[in-house]
Amino acid sequence: MAIADNPRSREQYGAELKRRRESAGLTQEQLSQRAVMSRTHIAHIEAGRRRPDPDDARRLDQVLEGGGFFVNFLPTLDGKKVAEHFAEAAELERQAVAIKEYASTLVPGFLQTPEYARDVLSSGHPAKSDEKRDSLLATRLERARLLDDFDSPKVTLLLSEAVLRQAVGGAQVMCDQLRHIVALGESRRIRVHVLPFAVGSHALLEGPLKLMWFEELPAVAYVEGLKSGRIWELQGAVRELEDVYDHALGDAMSHRKSLALLRSVAEDYEHEAQREQHP
């Protein structure tokens, strides 16, 4: 059953969770231990500020003997088409007032140009139909509206040099993509730092990381792998991941030098594209 995700549906879901928890004689802390969730996350769900992911919902059903309620009436994210493992992170991204992200191989989705995003979505396995790809593309491009407001969210982008060198879509696509990032950096809309290959080992070698802060809610971290992703809300874990990010950032190039490198690599791609057009 698909229940649209909106403030009212989350409030109703949270109220039912609170009612069933109290009927079972459990505190939020006791439920958090039995359902393997943080007490803070349960408090936010009951207040209608957050939604559980499907695994959380299944555990709530098991602990509270919900008979499938918490799975069947889980609010879904407005019908937006994103990878299942990224759904909650995409919702949080829209709410964030500050984002710090490390990208190891690809430009983050909300910074991708249409041509770059189309090539990324066309290359996945199993192959997608044109219709499904275009639907995913529309959702990805919608994420770029995060940057419409100059003041929020504040974005810090940490890029592995591999992101610059991986020729997604070919030379012209990469030239346009890197210049798009440069334009955002020059306009002071985002801060950009590149981790050059010469750094060697660094604190974020294991993969991508997104940190998000909110006006009233605690910060969260999102860690992604191949066809998988996890939201971290336990504040001890989030602070540890913040430290990891800051450690890697300390090895990166300055904003000014990073923009210079991006311009230089974009120019190389432009020359390559010209050679391809006029061999």
C-alpha positions as CSV (number, residue, x, y, z in Angstrom):
1,M,0.0,0.0,0.0
2,A,1.5,3.4,-1.0
3,I,0.9,6.2,1.5
4,A,2.1,9.6,0.3
5,D,4.9,11.0,2.4
6,N,3.9,14.4,3.8
7,P,3.8,16.0,7.3
8,R,0.3,14.7,8.0
9,S,1.0,11.1,7.0
10,R,4.2,11.1,9.1
11,E,2.3,12.6,12.1
12,Q,-0.4,9.9,11.9
13,Y,2.3,7.2,11.5
14,G,4.2,8.6,14.5
15,A,1.1,8.8,16.6
16,E,0.3,5.2,16.0
17,L,3.8,4.2,16.9
18,K,3.6,6.1,20.2
19,R,0.2,4.6,21.0
20,R,1.3,1.0,20.3
21,R,4.6,1.5,22.2
22,E,2.8,2.8,25.3
23,S,0.3,0.0,25.1
24,A,3.2,-2.4,25.2
25,G,4.5,-0.7,28.3
26,L,7.8,0.3,26.6
27,T,9.7,3.6,26.9
28,Q,11.4,5.0,23.8
29,E,14.7,3.7,25.2
30,Q,13.4,0.2,25.7
31,L,11.9,0.1,22.2
32,S,15.1,1.4,20.7
33,Q,17.1,-1.5,22.3
34,R,14.6,-4.1,21.1
35,A,14.2,-2.7,17.6
36,V,17.9,-1.9,17.2
37,M,17.3,1.7,16.5
38,S,18.4,4.9,18.2
39,R,16.1,6.4,20.8
40,T,16.5,9.8,19.1
41,H,15.3,8.3,15.8
42,I,12.2,6.8,17.5
43,A,11.5,10.2,19.1
44,H,11.6,11.9,15.7
45,I,9.4,9.3,14.1
46,E,6.8,9.6,16.8
47,A,6.9,13.4,16.4
48,G,6.4,13.1,12.6
49,R,9.8,14.6,11.8
50,R,11.3,11.5,10.3
51,R,10.2,8.2,8.6
52,P,11.7,4.8,9.3
53,D,13.3,2.9,6.5
54,P,11.7,-0.4,5.5
55,D,14.1,-2.5,7.7
56,D,13.2,-0.3,10.7
57,A,9.5,-0.7,10.0
58,R,9.9,-4.5,9.9
59,R,11.6,-4.5,13.2
60,L,8.9,-2.3,14.7
61,D,6.3,-4.7,13.5
62,Q,8.1,-7.6,15.1
63,V,8.7,-5.9,18.5
64,L,5.3,-4.3,18.8
65,E,3.4,-7.2,17.1
66,G,2.1,-4.8,14.6
67,G,0.6,-7.3,12.2
68,G,2.3,-5.6,9.3
69,F,1.0,-2.1,10.1
70,F,4.4,-0.4,10.2
71,V,5.5,-1.9,6.9
72,N,2.2,-1.6,5.0
73,F,1.5,2.0,6.1
74,L,5.0,3.3,5.7
75,P,4.9,6.7,4.0
76,T,6.6,6.7,0.6
77,L,8.6,9.6,-0.8
78,D,6.1,11.5,-3.0
79,G,6.4,9.0,-5.8
80,K,9.9,10.4,-6.6
81,K,12.0,7.9,-8.5
82,V,15.4,7.4,-6.8
83,A,17.5,4.4,-6.0
84,E,15.8,2.6,-3.1
85,H,18.8,2.8,-0.8
86,F,19.1,6.6,-1.4
87,A,15.4,7.4,-0.8
88,E,15.7,8.6,2.8
89,A,19.0,10.4,2.1
90,A,17.4,12.3,-0.8
91,E,14.6,13.5,1.5
92,L,17.1,14.6,4.2
93,E,19.1,16.4,1.5
94,R,16.1,18.6,0.7
95,Q,15.8,19.5,4.4
96,A,19.5,20.2,5.1
97,V,20.8,23.7,5.9
98,A,24.5,22.5,5.4
99,I,25.9,19.6,3.4
100,K,29.5,18.4,3.3
101,E,30.1,15.7,0.7
102,Y,33.0,13.6,-0.4
103,A,32.8,12.0,-3.9
104,S,35.3,9.3,-4.8
105,T,34.5,8.6,-8.5
106,L,31.4,10.5,-9.6
107,V,30.2,14.1,-9.4
108,P,27.4,14.2,-6.7
109,G,23.9,13.9,-8.2
110,F,22.7,17.4,-7.3
111,L,25.7,18.9,-9.1
112,Q,25.5,16.9,-12.3
113,T,24.8,18.5,-15.6
114,P,21.9,16.8,-17.7
115,E,24.4,15.3,-20.1
116,Y,26.6,13.9,-17.4
117,A,23.7,12.5,-15.4
118,R,22.2,10.9,-18.5
119,D,25.4,9.0,-19.2
120,V,25.7,7.9,-15.6
121,L,22.1,6.6,-15.6
122,S,22.5,4.9,-19.0
123,S,25.6,2.9,-17.9
124,G,24.1,1.1,-14.9
125,H,23.4,-2.7,-14.8
126,P,20.9,-4.1,-15.4
127,A,20.1,-1.8,-18.3
128,K,17.2,0.6,-18.0
129,S,14.6,1.5,-20.6
130,D,14.8,5.0,-22.0
131,E,11.5,5.8,-20.2
132,K,12.9,4.7,-16.8
133,R,16.2,6.4,-17.4
134,D,14.5,9.7,-18.3
135,S,12.3,9.5,-15.2
136,L,15.3,9.0,-13.0
137,L,17.1,11.9,-14.9
138,A,14.2,14.2,-14.2
139,T,14.4,13.4,-10.5
140,R,18.1,13.9,-10.4
141,L,18.0,17.3,-12.1
142,E,15.2,18.3,-9.7
143,R,17.8,17.8,-6.9
144,A,19.9,20.6,-8.4
145,R,17.2,23.1,-7.2
146,L,18.8,22.7,-3.8
147,L,21.2,25.4,-5.0
148,D,18.5,27.9,-6.1
149,D,18.7,29.6,-2.7
150,F,22.1,31.2,-2.4
151,D,22.2,30.9,1.4
152,S,21.0,27.4,2.1
153,P,22.2,24.7,2.1
154,K,25.8,25.7,2.6
155,V,27.7,23.1,0.5
156,T,31.3,22.0,0.9
157,L,32.4,19.6,-1.9
158,L,35.5,17.3,-1.5
159,L,36.4,15.6,-4.7
160,S,38.9,12.8,-5.3
161,E,41.0,13.7,-8.4
162,A,39.5,10.5,-9.9
163,V,36.2,12.4,-10.3
164,L,38.0,14.9,-12.6
165,R,39.7,12.2,-14.6
166,Q,36.9,9.6,-15.1
167,A,35.7,10.6,-18.6
168,V,32.0,10.1,-18.0
169,G,30.1,10.8,-21.3
170,G,33.2,11.8,-23.2
171,A,35.4,14.9,-23.4
172,Q,32.8,17.6,-24.1
173,V,30.5,16.3,-21.4
174,M,33.3,16.4,-18.9
175,C,34.4,19.8,-20.0
176,D,30.9,21.2,-19.4
177,Q,30.5,19.4,-16.1
178,L,33.8,20.6,-14.6
179,R,33.0,24.2,-15.8
180,H,29.6,23.9,-14.1
181,I,31.3,23.2,-10.8
182,V,33.8,26.0,-11.4
183,A,31.0,28.4,-12.0
184,L,29.3,27.4,-8.7
185,G,32.6,27.8,-6.9
186,E,33.4,31.1,-8.5
187,S,30.0,32.5,-7.5
188,R,30.6,31.4,-3.9
189,R,27.6,29.1,-4.0
190,I,29.7,26.1,-3.0
191,R,33.2,25.5,-1.7
192,V,35.3,23.0,-3.6
193,H,38.4,21.1,-2.6
194,V,40.2,18.4,-4.6
195,L,42.1,15.5,-3.1
196,P,44.9,15.0,-5.6
197,F,46.3,11.6,-6.5
198,A,49.6,12.7,-5.1
199,V,48.2,12.7,-1.6
200,G,48.2,8.9,-1.7
201,S,46.3,7.2,1.2
202,H,43.8,9.4,3.0
203,A,41.0,9.1,5.5
204,L,38.2,8.6,3.0
205,L,39.7,6.0,0.7
206,E,36.9,3.6,1.6
207,G,34.3,5.6,-0.3
208,P,31.7,8.4,-0.5
209,L,30.4,10.2,2.5
210,K,27.6,12.9,2.9
211,L,27.2,14.8,6.1
212,M,24.0,16.9,6.6
213,W,22.9,19.4,9.2
214,F,19.4,20.8,10.0
215,E,17.8,23.7,11.7
216,E,16.2,21.7,14.5
217,L,17.2,18.1,14.1
218,P,20.5,16.4,14.8
219,A,23.1,16.0,12.1
220,V,23.1,12.8,10.1
221,A,25.7,11.0,7.9
222,Y,25.0,9.0,4.7
223,V,27.6,6.3,3.6
224,E,27.1,4.6,0.3
225,G,28.4,1.5,-1.4
226,L,27.5,-0.5,-4.5
227,K,23.6,-0.6,-4.6
228,S,23.6,0.1,-0.9
229,G,23.5,3.0,1.5
230,R,23.1,3.7,5.2
231,I,21.9,6.6,7.2
232,W,23.8,7.1,10.5
233,E,21.9,9.1,13.2
234,L,23.7,8.0,16.4
235,Q,25.5,11.2,17.3
236,G,28.7,9.4,18.4
237,A,29.0,7.8,15.0
238,V,28.1,11.0,13.2
239,R,30.8,12.9,15.0
240,E,33.3,10.2,14.2
241,L,32.5,10.5,10.5
242,E,32.7,14.3,10.8
243,D,36.3,13.8,12.1
244,V,37.1,11.5,9.2
245,Y,35.8,14.1,6.7
246,D,37.8,16.9,8.4
247,H,40.9,14.8,8.4
248,A,40.7,14.1,4.7
249,L,39.8,17.8,4.0
250,G,43.1,18.7,5.7
251,D,44.9,16.8,2.9
252,A,43.0,18.5,0.1
253,M,43.9,21.5,-2.1
254,S,42.6,24.9,-1.2
255,H,39.4,26.2,-2.8
256,R,41.3,28.6,-5.1
257,K,43.8,25.9,-6.2
258,S,41.1,23.4,-6.7
259,L,39.2,25.7,-9.0
260,A,42.4,26.3,-10.9
261,L,42.9,22.6,-11.4
262,L,39.2,22.1,-12.4
263,R,39.7,24.9,-15.1
264,S,42.9,23.3,-16.3
265,V,41.4,19.8,-16.7
266,A,38.3,21.2,-18.3
267,E,40.5,23.0,-20.9
268,D,42.3,19.7,-21.6
269,Y,38.9,18.0,-22.2
270,E,37.9,20.9,-24.5
271,H,41.0,20.4,-26.6
272,E,40.4,16.7,-26.7
273,A,36.8,17.3,-27.9
274,Q,38.1,19.6,-30.6
275,R,40.5,17.0,-31.8
276,E,37.7,14.4,-31.9
277,Q,35.6,16.8,-34.0
278,H,38.5,17.7,-36.4
279,P,40.9,14.8,-36.5
